[in-house]
Amino acid sequence: MRRYELMLVIRPDAPDDRVQALLEKVSRQISGTGGQIVKAAPWGRRRLAYQIDRYREASYHIIHFDAPADSIVDLERTLLITEDVIRHLVIRVERPLKAARGKPDDVADLVPAPDVEEDEEPAGEQIDESESEAAPAAVD
């Protein structure tokens, strides 16, 4: 299973009970396809960057969940035909390496050491500031 993040932008004039029903419907659909909700958080009412339909603001909700990749298509299809959803976006979230989360000793094994020695100059042509054709800074 993969980790996803769903952002819902919901009409501001939708009643609270319909918004809650919509969020429960989305949760049921995710768990019905073998997924699991990790975190759901309302972001509240915010002003939109531009007017969508006749709305200047909307209610934002974000849901983090784990689900099989093939279930995302059905979820997006459902959200497209839902009247209360103005916009939605589902993105795949990359999970951090287990070693990088809590074991700093194992991180050194994962990251290759650079091949450059300390005394060595970095590769590529270096330009000395005195050789530059740029005009010197103006001094008052």
N, CA, C and O atoms as a GROMACS GRO file, in nm:
protein
  560
    1MET      N    1   0.083  -0.118   0.000
    1MET     CA    2   0.000   0.000   0.000
    1MET      C    3   0.088   0.125   0.000
    1MET      O    4   0.201   0.124   0.049
    2ARG      N    5   0.034   0.229  -0.055
    2ARG     CA    6   0.105   0.355  -0.065
    2ARG      C    7   0.037   0.460   0.022
    2ARG      O    8  -0.081   0.450   0.053
    3ARG      N    9   0.114   0.561   0.059
    3ARG     CA   10   0.059   0.670   0.140
    3ARG      C   11   0.016   0.782   0.047
    3ARG      O   12   0.089   0.820  -0.044
    4TYR      N   13  -0.104   0.835   0.071
    4TYR     CA   14  -0.161   0.943  -0.009
    4TYR      C   15  -0.207   1.055   0.081
    4TYR      O   16  -0.228   1.038   0.201
    5GLU      N   17  -0.223   1.172   0.020
    5GLU     CA   18  -0.277   1.289   0.088
    5GLU      C   19  -0.389   1.343   0.000
    5GLU      O   20  -0.369   1.368  -0.119
    6LEU      N   21  -0.504   1.362   0.059
    6LEU     CA   22  -0.621   1.413  -0.013
    6LEU      C   23  -0.658   1.549   0.044
    6LEU      O   24  -0.680   1.563   0.164
    7MET      N   25  -0.664   1.648  -0.043
    7MET     CA   26  -0.709   1.782  -0.004
    7MET      C   27  -0.846   1.804  -0.064
    7MET      O   28  -0.864   1.792  -0.186
    8LEU      N   29  -0.942   1.834   0.019
    8LEU     CA   30  -1.079   1.862  -0.025
    8LEU      C   31  -1.108   2.010  -0.005
    8LEU      O   32  -1.083   2.066   0.102
    9VAL      N   33  -1.161   2.074  -0.107
    9VAL     CA   34  -1.207   2.212  -0.099
    9VAL      C   35  -1.358   2.204  -0.115
    9VAL      O   36  -1.408   2.173  -0.223
   10ILE      N   37  -1.429   2.234  -0.007
   10ILE     CA   38  -1.574   2.214  -0.001
   10ILE      C   39  -1.645   2.348   0.000
   10ILE      O   40  -1.596   2.446   0.057
   11ARG      N   41  -1.761   2.351  -0.063
   11ARG     CA   42  -1.842   2.475  -0.071
   11ARG      C   43  -1.863   2.534   0.068
   11ARG      O   44  -1.889   2.460   0.163
   12PRO      N   45  -1.854   2.665   0.081
   12PRO     CA   46  -1.870   2.726   0.213
   12PRO      C   47  -2.015   2.727   0.261
   12PRO      O   48  -2.040   2.736   0.381
   13ASP      N   49  -2.111   2.719   0.169
   13ASP     CA   50  -2.251   2.721   0.210
   13ASP      C   51  -2.307   2.581   0.236
   13ASP      O   52  -2.427   2.567   0.259
   14ALA      N   53  -2.224   2.478   0.231
   14ALA     CA   54  -2.270   2.342   0.260
   14ALA      C   55  -2.292   2.329   0.411
   14ALA      O   56  -2.208   2.370   0.490
   15PRO      N   57  -2.406   2.273   0.450
   15PRO     CA   58  -2.433   2.255   0.593
   15PRO      C   59  -2.333   2.158   0.657
   15PRO      O   60  -2.277   2.071   0.590
   16ASP      N   61  -2.311   2.176   0.786
   16ASP     CA   62  -2.213   2.094   0.858
   16ASP      C   63  -2.246   1.945   0.852
   16ASP      O   64  -2.155   1.862   0.843
   17ASP      N   65  -2.374   1.912   0.857
   17ASP     CA   66  -2.410   1.770   0.853
   17ASP      C   67  -2.376   1.707   0.716
   17ASP      O   68  -2.338   1.590   0.709
   18ARG      N   69  -2.391   1.784   0.609
   18ARG     CA   70  -2.355   1.732   0.476
   18ARG      C   71  -2.204   1.720   0.461
   18ARG      O   72  -2.155   1.628   0.396
   19VAL      N   73  -2.130   1.812   0.520
   19VAL     CA   74  -1.983   1.804   0.516
   19VAL      C   75  -1.937   1.681   0.592
   19VAL      O   76  -1.850   1.608   0.545
   20GLN      N   77  -1.993   1.658   0.712
   20GLN     CA   78  -1.957   1.540   0.790
   20GLN      C   79  -1.995   1.411   0.716
   20GLN      O   80  -1.920   1.314   0.718
   21ALA      N   81  -2.111   1.411   0.651
   21ALA     CA   82  -2.152   1.294   0.573
   21ALA      C   83  -2.056   1.269   0.457
   21ALA      O   84  -2.025   1.154   0.426
   22LEU      N   85  -2.010   1.376   0.393
   22LEU     CA   86  -1.914   1.363   0.284
   22LEU      C   87  -1.782   1.305   0.333
   22LEU      O   88  -1.726   1.216   0.269
   23LEU      N   89  -1.733   1.355   0.446
   23LEU     CA   90  -1.608   1.304   0.501
   23LEU      C   91  -1.620   1.158   0.543
   23LEU      O   92  -1.526   1.080   0.525
   24GLU      N   93  -1.735   1.120   0.599
   24GLU     CA   94  -1.758   0.980   0.634
   24GLU      C   95  -1.767   0.892   0.510
   24GLU      O   96  -1.718   0.779   0.511
   25LYS      N   97  -1.828   0.943   0.405
   25LYS     CA   98  -1.838   0.869   0.279
   25LYS      C   99  -1.700   0.844   0.221
   25LYS      O  100  -1.671   0.733   0.175
   26VAL      N  101  -1.614   0.945   0.222
   26VAL     CA  102  -1.478   0.930   0.171
   26VAL      C  103  -1.401   0.830   0.257
   26VAL      O  104  -1.328   0.746   0.204
   27SER      N  105  -1.416   0.838   0.389
   27SER     CA  106  -1.348   0.744   0.479
   27SER      C  107  -1.395   0.601   0.456
   27SER      O  108  -1.314   0.509   0.455
   28ARG      N  109  -1.525   0.584   0.439
   28ARG     CA  110  -1.578   0.450   0.412
   28ARG      C  111  -1.527   0.396   0.280
   28ARG      O  112  -1.495   0.277   0.270
   29GLN      N  113  -1.517   0.481   0.179
   29GLN     CA  114  -1.470   0.436   0.049
   29GLN      C  115  -1.322   0.397   0.057
   29GLN      O  116  -1.281   0.298  -0.005
   30ILE      N  117  -1.243   0.471   0.130
   30ILE     CA  118  -1.101   0.438   0.145
   30ILE      C  119  -1.085   0.306   0.220
   30ILE      O  120  -1.010   0.218   0.177
   31SER      N  121  -1.156   0.291   0.332
   31SER     CA  122  -1.143   0.168   0.411
   31SER      C  123  -1.210   0.049   0.341
   31SER      O  124  -1.170  -0.065   0.364
   32GLY      N  125  -1.310   0.074   0.257
   32GLY     CA  126  -1.376  -0.033   0.184
   32GLY      C  127  -1.290  -0.097   0.077
   32GLY      O  128  -1.313  -0.212   0.040
   33THR      N  129  -1.192  -0.024   0.027
   33THR     CA  130  -1.103  -0.078  -0.075
   33THR      C  131  -0.974  -0.132  -0.015
   33THR      O  132  -0.878  -0.161  -0.087
   34GLY      N  133  -0.971  -0.147   0.117
   34GLY     CA  134  -0.852  -0.202   0.182
   34GLY      C  135  -0.758  -0.097   0.235
   34GLY      O  136  -0.648  -0.131   0.280
   35GLY      N  137  -0.796   0.028   0.232
   35GLY     CA  138  -0.712   0.136   0.280
   35GLY      C  139  -0.732   0.164   0.427
   35GLY      O  140  -0.816   0.102   0.493
   36GLN      N  141  -0.653   0.256   0.479
   36GLN     CA  142  -0.661   0.292   0.619
   36GLN      C  143  -0.635   0.441   0.634
   36GLN      O  144  -0.537   0.493   0.581
   37ILE      N  145  -0.721   0.509   0.708
   37ILE     CA  146  -0.704   0.652   0.735
   37ILE      C  147  -0.596   0.668   0.841
   37ILE      O  148  -0.602   0.607   0.948
   38VAL      N  149  -0.496   0.750   0.811
   38VAL     CA  150  -0.388   0.776   0.905
   38VAL      C  151  -0.421   0.900   0.988
   38VAL      O  152  -0.405   0.901   1.110
   39LYS      N  153  -0.467   1.006   0.919
   39LYS     CA  154  -0.496   1.132   0.987
   39LYS      C  155  -0.595   1.211   0.904
   39LYS      O  156  -0.583   1.218   0.782
   40ALA      N  157  -0.692   1.271   0.969
   40ALA     CA  158  -0.788   1.359   0.903
   40ALA      C  159  -0.796   1.487   0.985
   40ALA      O  160  -0.818   1.484   1.106
   41ALA      N  161  -0.778   1.601   0.917
   41ALA     CA  162  -0.778   1.727   0.988
   41ALA      C  163  -0.851   1.834   0.909
   41ALA      O  164  -0.823   1.852   0.790
   42PRO      N  165  -0.943   1.904   0.972
   42PRO     CA  166  -1.006   2.018   0.904
   42PRO      C  167  -0.913   2.139   0.914
   42PRO      O  168  -0.858   2.167   1.020
   43TRP      N  169  -0.897   2.209   0.803
   43TRP     CA  170  -0.816   2.330   0.801
   43TRP      C  171  -0.902   2.454   0.820
   43TRP      O  172  -0.850   2.564   0.839
   44GLY      N  173  -1.031   2.436   0.814
   44GLY     CA  174  -1.120   2.548   0.835
   44GLY      C  175  -1.152   2.623   0.708
   44GLY      O  176  -1.117   2.581   0.597
   45ARG      N  177  -1.218   2.736   0.726
   45ARG     CA  178  -1.260   2.818   0.613
   45ARG      C  179  -1.149   2.916   0.575
   45ARG      O  180  -1.096   2.987   0.660
   46ARG      N  181  -1.116   2.918   0.446
   46ARG     CA  182  -1.009   3.005   0.398
   46ARG      C  183  -1.050   3.072   0.268
   46ARG      O  184  -1.136   3.023   0.195
   47ARG      N  185  -0.987   3.182   0.241
   47ARG     CA  186  -1.012   3.256   0.117
   47ARG      C  187  -0.941   3.184   0.002
   47ARG      O  188  -0.827   3.141   0.017
   48LEU      N  189  -1.008   3.172  -0.111
   48LEU     CA  190  -0.952   3.110  -0.229
   48LEU      C  191  -0.859   3.208  -0.300
   48LEU      O  192  -0.878   3.330  -0.290
   49ALA      N  193  -0.761   3.158  -0.371
   49ALA     CA  194  -0.669   3.244  -0.444
   49ALA      C  195  -0.739   3.313  -0.560
   49ALA      O  196  -0.702   3.424  -0.598
   50TYR      N  197  -0.840   3.248  -0.615
   50TYR     CA  198  -0.920   3.305  -0.724
   50TYR      C  199  -1.062   3.252  -0.710
   50TYR      O  200  -1.086   3.150  -0.646
   51GLN      N  201  -1.155   3.320  -0.770
   51GLN     CA  202  -1.296   3.283  -0.759
   51GLN      C  203  -1.322   3.156  -0.838
   51GLN      O  204  -1.284   3.145  -0.955
   52ILE      N  205  -1.387   3.058  -0.774
   52ILE     CA  206  -1.428   2.935  -0.840
   52ILE      C  207  -1.580   2.933  -0.837
   52ILE      O  208  -1.641   2.942  -0.731
   53ASP      N  209  -1.640   2.922  -0.955
   53ASP     CA  210  -1.784   2.940  -0.970
   53ASP      C  211  -1.818   3.077  -0.914
   53ASP      O  212  -1.773   3.178  -0.967
   54ARG      N  213  -1.895   3.082  -0.809
   54ARG     CA  214  -1.926   3.212  -0.748
   54ARG      C  215  -1.869   3.224  -0.607
   54ARG      O  216  -1.904   3.315  -0.532
   55TYR      N  217  -1.780   3.132  -0.571
   55TYR     CA  218  -1.728   3.126  -0.434
   55TYR      C  219  -1.593   3.197  -0.424
   55TYR      O  220  -1.505   3.180  -0.508
   56ARG      N  221  -1.579   3.276  -0.319
   56ARG     CA  222  -1.454   3.345  -0.289
   56ARG      C  223  -1.378   3.277  -0.176
   56ARG      O  224  -1.258   3.300  -0.159
   57GLU      N  225  -1.446   3.194  -0.098
   57GLU     CA  226  -1.382   3.120   0.010
   57GLU      C  227  -1.441   2.979   0.014
   57GLU      O  228  -1.545   2.952  -0.045
   58ALA      N  229  -1.373   2.890   0.086
   58ALA     CA  230  -1.418   2.752   0.093
   58ALA      C  231  -1.367   2.689   0.222
   58ALA      O  232  -1.282   2.745   0.292
   59SER      N  233  -1.420   2.573   0.252
   59SER     CA  234  -1.380   2.496   0.368
   59SER      C  235  -1.279   2.389   0.324
   59SER      O  236  -1.307   2.312   0.232
   60TYR      N  237  -1.164   2.386   0.387
   60TYR     CA  238  -1.058   2.294   0.350
   60TYR      C  239  -1.051   2.177   0.448
   60TYR      O  240  -1.065   2.196   0.569
   61HIS      N  241  -1.029   2.057   0.396
   61HIS     CA  242  -1.008   1.937   0.478
   61HIS      C  243  -0.895   1.858   0.414
   61HIS      O  244  -0.885   1.848   0.292
   62ILE      N  245  -0.810   1.802   0.498
   62ILE     CA  246  -0.699   1.721   0.448
   62ILE      C  247  -0.705   1.584   0.514
   62ILE      O  248  -0.730   1.573   0.634
   63ILE      N  249  -0.682   1.480   0.434
   63ILE     CA  250  -0.687   1.342   0.483
   63ILE      C  251  -0.561   1.271   0.436
   63ILE      O  252  -0.532   1.268   0.316
   64HIS      N  253  -0.486   1.213   0.530
   64HIS     CA  254  -0.372   1.129   0.499
   64HIS      C  255  -0.418   0.984   0.512
   64HIS      O  256  -0.482   0.948   0.610
   65PHE      N  257  -0.387   0.902   0.412
   65PHE     CA  258  -0.433   0.763   0.418
   65PHE      C  259  -0.339   0.672   0.340
   65PHE      O  260  -0.264   0.716   0.252
   66ASP      N  261  -0.345   0.543   0.375
   66ASP     CA  262  -0.275   0.438   0.303
   66ASP      C  263  -0.379   0.362   0.223
   66ASP      O  264  -0.486   0.329   0.275
   67ALA      N  265  -0.349   0.333   0.096
   67ALA     CA  266  -0.446   0.262   0.011
   67ALA      C  267  -0.373   0.198  -0.106
   67ALA      O  268  -0.263   0.241  -0.144
   68PRO      N  269  -0.436   0.095  -0.164
   68PRO     CA  270  -0.380   0.039  -0.288
   68PRO      C  271  -0.393   0.141  -0.402
   68PRO      O  272  -0.484   0.223  -0.403
   69ALA      N  273  -0.301   0.134  -0.496
   69ALA     CA  274  -0.296   0.233  -0.604
   69ALA      C  275  -0.421   0.230  -0.692
   69ALA      O  276  -0.462   0.335  -0.741
   70ASP      N  277  -0.482   0.114  -0.712
   70ASP     CA  278  -0.596   0.106  -0.802
   70ASP      C  279  -0.724   0.163  -0.742
   70ASP      O  280  -0.820   0.188  -0.815
   71SER      N  281  -0.728   0.186  -0.612
   71SER     CA  282  -0.849   0.240  -0.549
   71SER      C  283  -0.860   0.392  -0.564
   71SER      O  284  -0.967   0.448  -0.541
   72ILE      N  285  -0.752   0.458  -0.602
   72ILE     CA  286  -0.750   0.604  -0.613
   72ILE      C  287  -0.839   0.651  -0.728
   72ILE      O  288  -0.904   0.755  -0.718
   73VAL      N  289  -0.844   0.576  -0.836
   73VAL     CA  290  -0.925   0.613  -0.952
   73VAL      C  291  -1.073   0.620  -0.913
   73VAL      O  292  -1.143   0.713  -0.951
   74ASP      N  293  -1.119   0.521  -0.838
   74ASP     CA  294  -1.260   0.521  -0.795
   74ASP      C  295  -1.289   0.636  -0.699
   74ASP      O  296  -1.396   0.696  -0.705
   75LEU      N  297  -1.195   0.666  -0.611
   75LEU     CA  298  -1.212   0.776  -0.517
   75LEU      C  299  -1.223   0.909  -0.591
   75LEU      O  300  -1.310   0.990  -0.561
   76GLU      N  301  -1.135   0.932  -0.688
   76GLU     CA  302  -1.141   1.057  -0.764
   76GLU      C  303  -1.268   1.068  -0.847
   76GLU      O  304  -1.324   1.176  -0.860
   77ARG      N  305  -1.313   0.958  -0.901
   77ARG     CA  306  -1.438   0.958  -0.979
   77ARG      C  307  -1.557   0.998  -0.891
   77ARG      O  308  -1.644   1.074  -0.933
   78THR      N  309  -1.558   0.947  -0.769
   78THR     CA  310  -1.665   0.982  -0.675
   78THR      C  311  -1.659   1.130  -0.638
   78THR      O  312  -1.762   1.197  -0.631
   79LEU      N  313  -1.539   1.182  -0.615
   79LEU     CA  314  -1.524   1.323  -0.576
   79LEU      C  315  -1.561   1.417  -0.690
   79LEU      O  316  -1.609   1.528  -0.665
   80LEU      N  317  -1.538   1.376  -0.814
   80LEU     CA  318  -1.571   1.461  -0.928
   80LEU      C  319  -1.721   1.485  -0.942
   80LEU      O  320  -1.762   1.591  -0.987
   81ILE      N  321  -1.801   1.387  -0.904
   81ILE     CA  322  -1.946   1.402  -0.921
   81ILE      C  323  -2.016   1.448  -0.793
   81ILE      O  324  -2.139   1.458  -0.790
   82THR      N  325  -1.941   1.474  -0.688
   82THR     CA  326  -1.999   1.522  -0.563
   82THR      C  327  -2.020   1.672  -0.571
   82THR      O  328  -1.925   1.747  -0.599
   83GLU      N  329  -2.141   1.717  -0.548
   83GLU     CA  330  -2.176   1.859  -0.562
   83GLU      C  331  -2.105   1.951  -0.464
   83GLU      O  332  -2.068   2.063  -0.499
   84ASP      N  333  -2.086   1.905  -0.342
   84ASP     CA  334  -2.029   1.991  -0.239
   84ASP      C  335  -1.878   2.011  -0.253
   84ASP      O  336  -1.823   2.102  -0.190
   85VAL      N  337  -1.812   1.929  -0.332
   85VAL     CA  338  -1.666   1.942  -0.349
   85VAL      C  339  -1.639   2.035  -0.466
   85VAL      O  340  -1.675   2.006  -0.580
   86ILE      N  341  -1.575   2.148  -0.437
   86ILE     CA  342  -1.538   2.243  -0.541
   86ILE      C  343  -1.415   2.191  -0.615
   86ILE      O  344  -1.414   2.184  -0.738
   87ARG      N  345  -1.312   2.156  -0.540
   87ARG     CA  346  -1.189   2.101  -0.595
   87ARG      C  347  -1.137   1.993  -0.502
   87ARG      O  348  -1.170   1.990  -0.383
   88HIS      N  349  -1.056   1.904  -0.558
   88HIS     CA  350  -0.988   1.804  -0.477
   88HIS      C  351  -0.853   1.773  -0.541
   88HIS      O  352  -0.833   1.795  -0.660
   89LEU      N  353  -0.763   1.722  -0.461
   89LEU     CA  354  -0.632   1.684  -0.511
   89LEU      C  355  -0.582   1.566  -0.429
   89LEU      O  356  -0.579   1.572  -0.306
   90VAL      N  357  -0.543   1.459  -0.498
   90VAL     CA  358  -0.484   1.342  -0.434
   90VAL      C  359  -0.340   1.333  -0.481
   90VAL      O  360  -0.314   1.328  -0.601
   91ILE      N  361  -0.248   1.331  -0.387
   91ILE     CA  362  -0.108   1.316  -0.423
   91ILE      C  363  -0.048   1.200  -0.345
   91ILE      O  364  -0.092   1.167  -0.235
   92ARG      N  365   0.053   1.139  -0.405
   92ARG     CA  366   0.124   1.031  -0.339
   92ARG      C  367   0.235   1.092  -0.254
   92ARG      O  368   0.308   1.179  -0.301
   93VAL      N  369   0.247   1.047  -0.131
   93VAL     CA  370   0.345   1.100  -0.038
   93VAL      C  371   0.455   0.997  -0.023
   93VAL      O  372   0.429   0.880   0.004
   94GLU      N  373   0.578   1.041  -0.041
   94GLU     CA  374   0.692   0.952  -0.023
   94GLU      C  375   0.720   0.937   0.126
   94GLU      O  376   0.722   1.035   0.200
   95ARG      N  377   0.740   0.815   0.168
   95ARG     CA  378   0.771   0.790   0.309
   95ARG      C  379   0.921   0.801   0.330
   95ARG      O  380   0.998   0.760   0.243
   96PRO      N  381   0.965   0.854   0.444
   96PRO     CA  382   1.109   0.862   0.471
   96PRO      C  383   1.165   0.723   0.499
   96PRO      O  384   1.092   0.632   0.537
   97LEU      N  385   1.296   0.708   0.479
   97LEU     CA  386   1.361   0.581   0.510
   97LEU      C  387   1.350   0.554   0.659
   97LEU      O  388   1.354   0.647   0.740
   98LYS      N  389   1.337   0.428   0.695
   98LYS     CA  390   1.327   0.392   0.836
   98LYS      C  391   1.453   0.432   0.912
   98LYS      O  392   1.445   0.478   1.026
   99ALA      N  393   1.569   0.414   0.850
   99ALA     CA  394   1.694   0.447   0.917
   99ALA      C  395   1.707   0.597   0.941
   99ALA      O  396   1.764   0.638   1.042
  100ALA      N  397   1.654   0.677   0.852
  100ALA     CA  398   1.666   0.822   0.866
  100ALA      C  399   1.574   0.877   0.973
  100ALA      O  400   1.597   0.988   1.022
  101ARG      N  401   1.471   0.802   1.012
  101ARG     CA  402   1.376   0.851   1.110
  101ARG      C  403   1.431   0.854   1.251
  101ARG      O  404   1.411   0.951   1.323
  102GLY      N  405   1.501   0.747   1.293
  102GLY     CA  406   1.538   0.745   1.432
  102GLY      C  407   1.674   0.688   1.462
  102GLY      O  408   1.716   0.692   1.577
  103LYS      N  409   1.744   0.634   1.366
  103LYS     CA  410   1.871   0.570   1.392
  103LYS      C  411   1.982   0.640   1.314
  103LYS      O  412   2.010   0.604   1.200
  104PRO      N  413   2.046   0.739   1.375
  104PRO     CA  414   2.148   0.814   1.303
  104PRO      C  415   2.271   0.730   1.267
  104PRO      O  416   2.341   0.764   1.172
  105ASP      N  417   2.299   0.620   1.340
  105ASP     CA  418   2.414   0.537   1.308
  105ASP      C  419   2.397   0.466   1.176
  105ASP      O  420   2.495   0.446   1.104
  106ASP      N  421   2.274   0.428   1.142
  106ASP     CA  422   2.248   0.356   1.018
  106ASP      C  423   2.245   0.448   0.898
  106ASP      O  424   2.259   0.402   0.784
  107VAL      N  425   2.227   0.577   0.919
  107VAL     CA  426   2.220   0.672   0.807
  107VAL      C  427   2.354   0.679   0.736
  107VAL      O  428   2.358   0.693   0.614
  108ALA      N  429   2.464   0.669   0.810
  108ALA     CA  430   2.596   0.675   0.749
  108ALA      C  431   2.617   0.559   0.652
  108ALA      O  432   2.690   0.572   0.554
  109ASP      N  433   2.554   0.445   0.679
  109ASP     CA  434   2.565   0.331   0.590
  109ASP      C  435   2.488   0.353   0.461
  109ASP      O  436   2.524   0.299   0.357
  110LEU      N  437   2.381   0.432   0.466
  110LEU     CA  438   2.296   0.454   0.349
  110LEU      C  439   2.351   0.561   0.256
  110LEU      O  440   2.330   0.554   0.136
  111VAL      N  441   2.422   0.660   0.311
  111VAL     CA  442   2.471   0.772   0.231
  111VAL      C  443   2.615   0.744   0.192
  111VAL      O  444   2.699   0.725   0.280
  112PRO      N  445   2.647   0.739   0.062
  112PRO     CA  446   2.786   0.713   0.022
  112PRO      C  447   2.875   0.832   0.054
  112PRO      O  448   2.834   0.947   0.048
  113ALA      N  449   2.998   0.801   0.090
  113ALA     CA  450   3.095   0.905   0.122
  113ALA      C  451   3.142   0.971  -0.007
  113ALA      O  452   3.155   0.904  -0.109
  114PRO      N  453   3.168   1.101  -0.006
  114PRO     CA  454   3.216   1.167  -0.128
  114PRO      C  455   3.356   1.120  -0.163
  114PRO      O  456   3.434   1.086  -0.074
  115ASP      N  457   3.388   1.119  -0.292
  115ASP     CA  458   3.518   1.074  -0.340
  115ASP      C  459   3.623   1.186  -0.338
  115ASP      O  460   3.740   1.160  -0.366
  116VAL      N  461   3.584   1.307  -0.305
  116VAL     CA  462   3.674   1.422  -0.308
  116VAL      C  463   3.749   1.430  -0.177
  116VAL      O  464   3.689   1.424  -0.069
  117GLU      N  465   3.882   1.444  -0.185
  117GLU     CA  466   3.962   1.463  -0.065
  117GLU      C  467   3.957   1.609  -0.025
  117GLU      O  468   3.919   1.694  -0.106
  118GLU      N  469   3.994   1.640   0.099
  118GLU     CA  470   3.984   1.777   0.148
  118GLU      C  471   4.082   1.871   0.078
  118GLU      O  472   4.047   1.987   0.054
  119ASP      N  473   4.202   1.826   0.043
  119ASP     CA  474   4.302   1.911  -0.021
  119ASP      C  475   4.272   1.933  -0.168
  119ASP      O  476   4.326   2.026  -0.228
  120GLU      N  477   4.189   1.850  -0.227
  120GLU     CA  478   4.162   1.855  -0.369
  120GLU      C  479   4.069   1.970  -0.404
  120GLU      O  480   3.976   2.000  -0.328
  121GLU      N  481   4.093   2.036  -0.516
  121GLU     CA  482   4.005   2.142  -0.566
  121GLU      C  483   3.881   2.076  -0.627
  121GLU      O  484   3.893   1.969  -0.686
  122PRO      N  485   3.765   2.136  -0.616
  122PRO     CA  486   3.648   2.080  -0.682
  122PRO      C  487   3.664   2.084  -0.833
  122PRO      O  488   3.733   2.170  -0.888
  123ALA      N  489   3.599   1.989  -0.899
  123ALA     CA  490   3.610   1.980  -1.045
  123ALA      C  491   3.544   2.100  -1.109
  123ALA      O  492   3.451   2.158  -1.054
  124GLY      N  493   3.593   2.137  -1.229
  124GLY     CA  494   3.535   2.251  -1.300
  124GLY      C  495   3.626   2.372  -1.291
  124GLY      O  496   3.711   2.381  -1.201
  125GLU      N  497   3.610   2.464  -1.382
  125GLU     CA  498   3.694   2.583  -1.389
  125GLU      C  499   3.648   2.683  -1.284
  125GLU      O  500   3.529   2.715  -1.275
  126GLN      N  501   3.742   2.732  -1.206
  126GLN     CA  502   3.713   2.832  -1.104
  126GLN      C  503   3.757   2.968  -1.155
  126GLN      O  504   3.866   2.980  -1.211
  127ILE      N  505   3.676   3.070  -1.136
  127ILE     CA  506   3.710   3.206  -1.181
  127ILE      C  507   3.746   3.288  -1.060
  127ILE      O  508   3.670   3.298  -0.964
  128ASP      N  509   3.863   3.347  -1.066
  128ASP     CA  510   3.908   3.436  -0.961
  128ASP      C  511   3.832   3.567  -0.976
  128ASP      O  512   3.806   3.611  -1.087
  129GLU      N  513   3.795   3.630  -0.865
  129GLU     CA  514   3.719   3.754  -0.871
  129GLU      C  515   3.796   3.865  -0.941
  129GLU      O  516   3.735   3.952  -1.003
  130SER      N  517   3.929   3.863  -0.933
  130SER     CA  518   4.008   3.967  -0.998
  130SER      C  519   4.005   3.952  -1.150
  130SER      O  520   4.030   4.049  -1.222
  131GLU      N  521   3.975   3.831  -1.200
  131GLU     CA  522   3.968   3.808  -1.343
  131GLU      C  523   3.831   3.841  -1.401
  131GLU      O  524   3.813   3.837  -1.522
  132SER      N  525   3.736   3.871  -1.318
  132SER     CA  526   3.600   3.896  -1.363
  132SER      C  527   3.592   4.027  -1.440
  132SER      O  528   3.660   4.124  -1.406
  133GLU      N  529   3.510   4.030  -1.544
  133GLU     CA  530   3.492   4.150  -1.624
  133GLU      C  531   3.381   4.239  -1.571
  133GLU      O  532   3.352   4.345  -1.628
  134ALA      N  533   3.318   4.197  -1.463
  134ALA     CA  534   3.209   4.276  -1.407
  134ALA      C  535   3.263   4.404  -1.347
  134ALA      O  536   3.376   4.408  -1.297
  135ALA      N  537   3.184   4.508  -1.352
  135ALA     CA  538   3.224   4.638  -1.299
  135ALA      C  539   3.225   4.630  -1.146
  135ALA      O  540   3.143   4.560  -1.086
  136PRO      N  541   3.320   4.700  -1.084
  136PRO     CA  542   3.324   4.700  -0.938
  136PRO      C  543   3.201   4.772  -0.882
  136PRO      O  544   3.138   4.852  -0.951
  137ALA      N  545   3.169   4.742  -0.759
  137ALA     CA  546   3.054   4.802  -0.695
  137ALA      C  547   3.075   4.952  -0.679
  137ALA      O  548   3.186   4.996  -0.652
  138ALA      N  549   2.969   5.029  -0.695
  138ALA     CA  550   2.978   5.175  -0.684
  138ALA      C  551   2.998   5.212  -0.537
  138ALA      O  552   2.932   5.159  -0.448
  139VAL      N  553   3.089   5.304  -0.516
  139VAL     CA  554   3.119   5.351  -0.381
  139VAL      C  555   3.086   5.499  -0.375
  139VAL      O  556   3.128   5.576  -0.462
  140ASP      N  557   3.011   5.539  -0.273
  140ASP     CA  558   2.976   5.681  -0.259
  140ASP      C  559   3.089   5.759  -0.200
  140ASP      O  560   3.077   5.880  -0.181
   0.00000   0.00000   0.00000
